[in-house]
Amino acid sequence: MNDTTGPATQWLTQEAHDRLSAELEALSTTGRTEIAKRIEAARDEGDLKENGGYHAAKDEQGKMEARIRTLTELLRTA
């Protein structure tokens, strides 16, 4: 039985670490800004109930935030 309380260490090559760090940086800055602009533009179109652009942007935002959390945790334990 494993009694460790923390997450397992992830092993990454320096190249993989650098690539994932760059992806995290891009998503955390440019990605969030672009999604926020898309959500704002879709919101300006009016009724949100039947606004496909708004719902698509919110869905993409959720997926992006999940990827940011995944990358953050992966790099934290690397």
N, C-alpha and C positions, 0 to 999 in steps of 0.2 A: 504494500500500500504506500502511496506517495503522500507524505505529510507536508509538502511544500505549500506555502500559502500564496506565493506570487506566481505570475505567469512564467511559462517556460521561456528560456532564452532562445531567441531566433538567431540563426547563423546566416549571415549575408556576406557576399563578396563586397569589396569596396565599391566596385562598379555598380552592383545592385543597390547598395546603400545610397550611393550618389544619385542614381536614377530615381529611386523612390522618394528621396528627399526633394529632388527637383519637381517631381509630380505633386508632392504635398504642397510645396511652395506655390506652384502654379494654381492648384485648386483653391488654396486658402486665400489667394489674392485675386488674380485675374478671373478665375472661375466664379468666385462668389460675386464679384462685381458684375460680371456679364449676366449671371442669373438674376441678380437683383434688378438690373435694367430691363430684362425681358419680362419679369413679373410686373414691374411698374408700368411698362408699355401695355401689357395685356390688361392690367387693372384699369388703365385709362380708357379701354375700349367699352367699358360699361359693365353690364350684368355678368357677374362671375359664375352664376349657375350654369350657363350654357357657353362659357368662354373656353373653348378648347385650348387656345394658346396659353391661358393662365394655368389651367390644370396640367398641361404638359410641362410648363416651366416649374411648377411646384413639385411635380413628380421628379423631374430632373434634379431639382434642388435637394430633395430627400436622398436620392441616390448619391449625389456628390458629397453630401454631408456624411453619409455612411462610409464612403470611400475615404474621406478625410479622417474619420475616427479609426478606421482599419489601419491606414498608413501610420497615423500617430502612434497607435499601440504597437504596431510591428516595429517601427523605428525605436520606440522606447525600450523594447525588450531585445533589440539587436546588440 
